[in-house]
Amino acid sequence: MEKQLKIGLVSVSDRASQGIYQDLGIPELLAWLEAALSDPFLSETRLIADEQSVIEQTLIELIDQHHCHLVLTTGGTGPAKRDVTPDATLAIADREMPGFGEQMRQISLNFVPTAILSRQIGAIRKQSLILNLPGQPKAIKETLEGVKDQNGNVLVNGIFSAVPYCLQLIDGIYIDTVPEVIKSFRPKSARQEK
């Protein structure tokens, strides 16, 4: 029996976690994943404050106890003092995956010049991939999906195109995407027929 993908979704926001305003990050992530993944998945969601110890504890819980293959965080990636999501991620990670952060900034630079202020990263803990995404729903979708022209042609690949193969390499789980939303890339030797 094949493993079912389990995804942890973490929204890091002081104000949303206090109920001052509604969290938009997790609903955006769920809607995008439901459209983009060709197979069903399980999710664990958390809405937490911008506190490094709380973020670290949440990431450890999702990976070590709930065995999430992928953890997507949203928010807390800027240069402000309270933006500590990348710091928490690196503190609990076994390895950094710098290409993800580089690509996220590359995508965002097509929309805003302040993308260079982002500290978004990717990292691995045990057999799990952690990706720190931006906080704005529009930016979340752009980062995952990439930059497309008005005809839907991809100009800059979204980071999620590399996620299925990365998960296959670190945990052996095989997932695929809906090509109309995002095409996943893997070498021919790593492809499986479903």
Helices and strands as residue ranges (DSSP letters): E 6-12, H 14-17, H 25-36, E 42-48, H 52-60, I 61-65, E 70-74, H 85-92, E 95-96, H 98-108, G 113-117, E 122-125, E 128-133, H 137-145, E 146-148, E 154-157, G 159-162, H 163-171, G 188-190
